[in-house]
Amino acid sequence: MFSFKNNSFLNAVVLVLSFGSAAPALAQNLHGQVVDQQYSPVIGATVLWVGTTTGTVTDESGFFHLPKSDATHAAIVVRFIGYKPDTLAVAGKEKITVVLQPSTSIKEVVVEGQTQRLSAISPTNSQVITNRDLEKSACCNLAESFETNASVEVSTTDAVSGAKQIQMLGLDGAYTLLTTDNIPELRGLAAPYRLNYLSGTFIESIDIIKGMGSVLNGYESISGQVNVKLKDPEKTERLYLNLYGNSLAKFDANLNASAQVSPKWSTVLMLHTDHLGNRVDRNNDGFMDLSLGTQYNVYNKWKYEHKAIVSEFGINGLQESRLGGQMNYEKGEAAGPGSSYGTESETDRFSAYNKTSYTFSGKPYQSIGLITSAAHHKFNALYGPRNYSGEQNNATARLIFQSIIGHTGHTYKAGLSYHLDDYSETLSDTSFSRTELVPGAFLEYVYTNNQNLTLVAGSRLDFHNLYGTVFTPRLNVKYDATPTTIFRVAAGKGFRVANPVAENTAALVSSRRFVFKEALQPEQAWNFGGSFTQYFELRGQPGAFITDYYYTTFQNQVVADMYSTPHHIAFYNLQGRSYSSSLQAELQYEVLEGLEVKTAYKYFDVRSTYQGQLEQRPMVPQHRFFLNLGFATPFDKWRADLTTQYFGLMPLATMQESGTDLNTRNSDRFFVLNGQVSRAFKHWDFYLGGENLLNYRQPTPILGASDPFGPNFDASMVWGPVTGRILYAGMRFKIH
């Protein structure tokens, strides 16, 4: 909800035109695009026929369409906050491009209210975690960036190594495509700790897309996409410093510096380091509650803009070491009875990317772009008596051409892609490797009537050197029943090659044997679903109600079976059914000016077939409840947030023999409460907060802790907090 404190600005942006007689009628309907001085699309600009209230808003590419039948004069007025209104005569014209100029009086405006986190424009079911949302929690890395969002869950994989993973639609994070600036990133062997590899201070915002996303980003997405938008060299703070420390003696330090090197070049350098060297055992089981570790992370982005050419490239280097296990374990200690149990890992990672686009002269709707990326990921890990090491080299390239068919109501993107993945892994005495070479082609068509209907239909054809031809169709439709009532439906297919060890490292922190019963085939699944969004205003305050349902059914799945045989994790191809059914209902409402409430309920029914029996998948609660209260004073001088989550029963796999039945037990029900208070000054922010304020801890997170080299040791069935209450404090310093 916006309110303008300066009425002179309102008067300045309202253009009153008088025409003595009607202008000549238009020969055709009017199509066009609204762009800024750099020819970047202006999204959400209003385009009205002069003398009427009839018009439209520009879509996500800045395009609009106006029927000639609505015109009373052959002229339009275009408006967008922060730009000067523009009035254009369009008699006899069919296509136009409107270049808006920045307003010199925008600094006189004070805008109050919250950024809309639910996209009303996107044809996909999308939510945005803004930079403001990220500052509501400690947010030291990507794993902690979802604490105030109901759509994505983050869980700890085991009670020793400290690895975390996300869940979406009830499915493991491996089924969610993770991208940075819409480039697939942190895939494959990076899975165990990938949420720790992106510092929260690198992130500008996060887009969460449920269900099928665009075919432009590949074929791997099954449950959805999490796109992390990194800081933009042109728009981020010139200097940003963030220091953090908590009651476990974990410390983080972050420094960002940006500069406009020349009129065409800008850059941002982002530095992050964190360290935990304090051994803590609050539950007295002899094991450290959190693994010790140190990380060094450097990210440098450059951006070049000149007329129709925009190019951006970046490089990232990371080094991380971790050590966990029993309290007296020392690095390099021999494993076996009589010794201490420990886990170790050393990771080195380097990645780079480039995105370059050219917009055709006189055709702002037509462009061509090339996106390339490469990554090297190498690690060496120890889990008690087992060694696990791996190396992955990855390279991708995409060539994308965008244009229209007749007018801007029909747009398309077509292109070619190439994907290379080279894997090499060693688990104890067993080595395995593979090289994937995947050339492909894709086409995506977008129809919009610029009133109430948007349709995105895409497909891609990839030629996998190991698994043959892969066809990936996807469809997203958005229909606006009214400007505040929106329906979306989505359907499509996903395909991915699993990395069973990297995606199940939690089982390495146990006495379970890894058993591969057959040659594993790629995973393939269909996802169907939709959402309903209702924006409303109650007592003068804005709100939104969102409900969605998604059903994912697997044609093939790599089953990681810890149910059927104790002391084993068996991998085999799906024989039977496997599906996920996800229902979520969410309400967002600004109760009073500055006081916002978000609450959500989620129901999951996630099942797979284990040795002929269809059972609930372990570690997924059927019922979850989320509540977030956020309060901010004017200008965000004071901010306070409180988030509570309820977790229902989760099925677990046990190490005990149980005859012919599957070996199952259940977790407990529990609540987790997090909170933070912050105070902002001109350049400084100070914050104080707590995680798990109710101090709930999972009873006995490690089974067989007294005999970690024995047959009943299992630290993989972690369903709740291990460390208990954590208090933290920090500061931010910003120069814009």
Secondary structure as GFF3:
##gff-version 3
##sequence-region A 1 736
A	DSSP	alpha_helix	7	13	.	.	.	ID=ss1
A	DSSP	beta_strand	30	35	.	.	.	ID=ss2
A	DSSP	beta_strand	46	49	.	.	.	ID=ss3
A	DSSP	beta_strand	55	57	.	.	.	ID=ss4
A	DSSP	beta_strand	63	66	.	.	.	ID=ss5
A	DSSP	three_ten_helix	68	70	.	.	.	ID=ss6
A	DSSP	beta_strand	75	79	.	.	.	ID=ss7
A	DSSP	beta_strand	86	89	.	.	.	ID=ss8
A	DSSP	beta_strand	95	99	.	.	.	ID=ss9
A	DSSP	three_ten_helix	106	108	.	.	.	ID=ss10
A	DSSP	beta_strand	125	129	.	.	.	ID=ss11
A	DSSP	alpha_helix	131	134	.	.	.	ID=ss12
A	DSSP	three_ten_helix	142	144	.	.	.	ID=ss13
A	DSSP	beta_strand	153	156	.	.	.	ID=ss14
A	DSSP	beta_strand	164	168	.	.	.	ID=ss15
A	DSSP	beta_strand	171	172	.	.	.	ID=ss16
A	DSSP	three_ten_helix	173	175	.	.	.	ID=ss17
A	DSSP	beta_strand	176	180	.	.	.	ID=ss18
A	DSSP	beta_strand	183	184	.	.	.	ID=ss19
A	DSSP	three_ten_helix	188	196	.	.	.	ID=ss20
A	DSSP	three_ten_helix	200	202	.	.	.	ID=ss21
A	DSSP	beta_strand	203	210	.	.	.	ID=ss22
A	DSSP	three_ten_helix	215	217	.	.	.	ID=ss23
A	DSSP	beta_strand	224	230	.	.	.	ID=ss24
A	DSSP	beta_strand	239	246	.	.	.	ID=ss25
A	DSSP	beta_strand	250	259	.	.	.	ID=ss26
A	DSSP	beta_strand	265	276	.	.	.	ID=ss27
A	DSSP	beta_strand	292	306	.	.	.	ID=ss28
A	DSSP	beta_strand	309	325	.	.	.	ID=ss29
A	DSSP	beta_strand	342	359	.	.	.	ID=ss30
A	DSSP	beta_strand	367	383	.	.	.	ID=ss31
A	DSSP	beta_strand	386	404	.	.	.	ID=ss32
A	DSSP	beta_strand	410	427	.	.	.	ID=ss33
A	DSSP	beta_strand	430	448	.	.	.	ID=ss34
A	DSSP	beta_strand	453	464	.	.	.	ID=ss35
A	DSSP	beta_strand	468	482	.	.	.	ID=ss36
A	DSSP	beta_strand	485	496	.	.	.	ID=ss37
A	DSSP	three_ten_helix	502	508	.	.	.	ID=ss38
A	DSSP	beta_strand	513	516	.	.	.	ID=ss39
A	DSSP	beta_strand	523	538	.	.	.	ID=ss40
A	DSSP	beta_strand	541	556	.	.	.	ID=ss41
A	DSSP	beta_strand	558	561	.	.	.	ID=ss42
A	DSSP	beta_strand	568	573	.	.	.	ID=ss43
A	DSSP	beta_strand	578	592	.	.	.	ID=ss44
A	DSSP	beta_strand	595	610	.	.	.	ID=ss45
A	DSSP	beta_strand	613	616	.	.	.	ID=ss46
A	DSSP	beta_strand	623	632	.	.	.	ID=ss47
A	DSSP	three_ten_helix	634	636	.	.	.	ID=ss48
A	DSSP	beta_strand	638	647	.	.	.	ID=ss49
A	DSSP	beta_strand	651	653	.	.	.	ID=ss50
A	DSSP	beta_strand	664	666	.	.	.	ID=ss51
A	DSSP	beta_strand	670	680	.	.	.	ID=ss52
A	DSSP	beta_strand	684	691	.	.	.	ID=ss53
A	DSSP	beta_strand	726	735	.	.	.	ID=ss54
###
